[in-house]
Amino acid sequence: MAWSPEKQRAYMKTYYRKNREAMLAQCAEWRGRNREHHLALAREYHHKNRDVILPKKRAYWNGNKELMALRRRAGKYGLAPEKFLAMLDAQNGCCVICLEYLDKPVVDHCHETGKVRALLCSPCNTAIGLLKECPVRMRSAIDYVTQAAMQKANIEAAQAGMQ
């Protein structure tokens, strides 16, 4: 005697609940062994159903712009969104160099190792990049700017003394 569709559905739900981990592991193993075939099936499904999939994706992205931007920024450097937010919180939402509020934090990382260092504002991150992450160049730039500021202060003091 065959089961009714309702009884079969109930049995499958119960079976899945009891064996969920094993079934997920089995599926993951199959996908690992048949990666190219799995990707081909996924591409085919997406191509056939793109009229349904794309509007749903677009609606999700538009409804979660901040989350998507966070995932994009954090994921690029292998950083979980939670870790990104923890770093931002630890820095009190400020750039570690100029201490300005970060409206769009940039992930600063070592270009040799890929290790994430901190969250910076875009101008500070750009400055580090333009100075090629070289401490000698950075010190030279600091000396140059400090010297120029001192010369400006001396000129202003001399002009104030003349008046």
Phi, psi and omega in degrees: 000131182276150179280152175287157180303323180295316180294321179295318179298316179297318179297315181296321178297315180296315179300315181297315180301319182288327188243023186305308184299316180295320180293318179296320179295319180296318179294318180296320178297317179298315180298324178294318180287330186240044186306309183297318179296317179298315179296322178296318178296317180296317178298316181298314179299314181298318180296317180291328187247019185298331179294335178266318186291313186298315177298324178294317178298314181299317180296319179296313180298316181293328179278347183227046185301318181294317179296318180295319178296320179296313179298319181296312181295314183286317184294333180300330182248019178070027183258126177292145179307325180295319179294319178301311180295324177295319177297316180298319179293318180297330179269008182056030177073017184241154174293136182287348180264301186264351179064019175280153178296137181267105174276328175226086183298143177246135180278115176271134182215158176283127182286340178278314185260339183082001183289132179285132182258308184193179174255130182235168170280162184299315180299319180292319179296320178295318180299316179299317180295317180293331176272011175056033178054027184260114181302326180296314178298320181295317178296320178297320179295319178298314179300317181298311182293321179297316180297317179296321179294321179294319178297318179297318180295321179295318180295317180295321180293320179294319179293323179292326179289333181284336185277000000 
